[in-house]
Amino acid sequence: LLRETNKAQTSLAKGFQMAIPEGDTAAVARLENNLGNLLATQRAFADALGHYLKSAEAARRLRDVLLTAQSLAKASLASLACGDFKTAESLNAEALQAIEKLDPSHDRTSLSATIGRSYRMIGGKNPDRKAYLWSEARRAYQLALTSGEKIDDPAALSEALGCLGQLDDLEDRPTEALVMTRNAVVYAQRAEAPDAIYRWEWQWGRLLKRSGAREQAIGAFRRAIATYQELRQDLARGHGNQTLE
């Protein structure tokens, strides 16, 4: 998170050196996932994909459903980045099927939103299957919304609502998009999550502008800019915000 790549590589290498001789499958599964994350930040998506799949395989042996789903979802995004939309869809479907077995939690809610975003992006690249893929995206977002409501997780609810608003906008549902996005802003404020506030205020402003509510749109854009400035200051202080990348 601090972009200290060399330290991350060293720590992961030491972890593998300790875990493999001990036959510690649980540690290996986590290490493979983390190495995939590191490679993905370096845009080495093909290499990241291989490690995500190794993580998922190890997690399956452990019957760790959450880690299996997390690794599959990230593998889907890596496949998408490599331009392999068919594999991305297949991996994403496996991830969604896995998390449906889990009890509501922050991790399940967040991962559901990630799976939904992946489906939305795959649909954008595959016009022939767009309707189906976006319906699956909506199913994943609704799962995130339901899960977040059950555990009263405002940050996760903000993400789910904002993503639903984005999908409504893409599917030409302007009224629904406005309602979802406004609620996303409210929950982001409740969660005191400036990265989410920025994203959804900006989306709110774009939707308002399109609807003809010019003054309200200007207000939303100004709030988004103010929040963005705060985030830039955090980045300058080394607080490790990642959301604007």
Residue pairs with C-beta under 8 A, 6 or more apart in sequence:
1 240
1 242
2 238
2 240
5 38
5 41
5 42
8 38
9 38
12 31
12 34
12 35
12 38
15 27
15 31
16 28
16 31
18 24
18 27
19 27
19 28
19 31
20 28
25 58
25 61
25 62
26 58
26 62
26 64
28 58
29 55
29 58
29 59
29 62
29 64
29 67
29 71
30 55
30 67
32 51
32 52
32 54
32 55
32 58
32 71
33 51
33 52
33 55
33 67
33 70
33 71
33 74
35 48
35 51
36 48
36 49
36 50
36 51
36 52
36 55
36 71
36 74
36 75
36 78
37 48
37 74
39 45
39 47
39 48
39 51
40 48
40 74
40 77
40 78
40 81
43 81
45 78
45 81
45 82
46 78
46 82
48 74
48 78
49 75
49 78
49 79
49 82
52 71
52 72
52 74
52 75
52 78
53 71
53 75
55 67
55 71
56 67
56 68
56 71
56 72
56 75
59 65
59 67
59 68
59 71
60 68
65 98
65 99
65 101
65 102
66 99
66 102
66 107
66 108
66 111
68 98
69 94
69 95
69 96
69 98
69 99
69 102
69 111
70 95
70 107
70 111
72 91
72 92
72 94
72 95
72 98
73 91
73 92
73 95
73 111
73 114
73 115
73 118
75 91
76 87
76 88
76 89
76 91
76 92
76 95
76 115
76 118
76 122
77 88
77 114
77 118
79 85
79 87
79 88
79 91
80 88
80 118
80 121
80 122
80 125
85 122
85 125
85 126
88 118
88 122
89 119
89 122
89 126
89 129
89 133
92 115
92 118
92 119
92 122
92 136
93 136
95 111
95 115
96 112
96 115
96 136
96 139
96 140
96 143
99 108
99 111
99 112
99 115
99 143
100 143
102 108
104 146
104 147
104 148
104 150
104 151
105 147
105 151
106 151
106 153
106 155
106 156
108 147
109 144
109 147
109 148
109 151
109 153
109 156
109 157
109 159
109 160
110 144
110 156
110 159
112 140
112 141
112 143
112 144
112 147
112 160
113 140
113 141
113 144
113 156
113 159
113 160
113 163
115 140
116 137
116 138
116 139
116 140
116 141
116 144
116 160
116 163
116 167
117 137
117 163
118 137
119 133
119 134
119 136
119 137
119 140
120 133
120 134
120 137
120 163
120 166
120 167
120 170
122 133
123 129
123 130
123 131
123 132
123 133
123 134
123 137
124 130
124 170
126 133
134 167
134 170
134 171
137 167
138 164
138 167
141 160
141 163
141 164
141 167
142 160
142 164
144 156
144 159
144 160
144 163
145 157
145 160
145 161
145 164
147 153
147 156
148 154
148 156
148 157
148 160
149 157
154 187
154 188
154 190
154 191
155 187
155 188
155 191
155 193
155 196
157 187
158 184
158 185
158 186
158 187
158 188
158 190
158 191
158 193
158 196
158 200
159 184
159 196
161 180
161 181
161 183
161 184
161 187
162 180
162 181
162 184
162 188
162 196
162 199
162 200
162 203
164 176
164 180
165 176
165 177
165 178
165 179
165 180
165 181
165 184
165 200
165 203
165 207
166 177
166 181
166 203
168 174
168 176
168 177
168 180
169 177
169 203
169 207
174 207
174 210
174 211
177 207
178 204
178 207
178 208
178 211
181 200
181 203
181 204
181 207
182 204
184 196
184 200
184 203
185 197
185 200
185 201
185 204
188 196
188 197
188 199
188 200
189 197
194 227
194 230
194 231
194 234
195 231
195 241
195 243
195 244
196 243
197 223
197 224
197 227
198 224
198 227
198 228
198 231
198 243
198 244
199 243
201 220
201 221
201 223
201 224
201 227
202 220
202 221
202 224
204 220
205 217
205 218
205 219
205 220
205 221
205 224
206 217
208 214
208 216
208 217
208 220
209 217
228 244
231 241
231 243
231 244
234 241
235 241
235 244
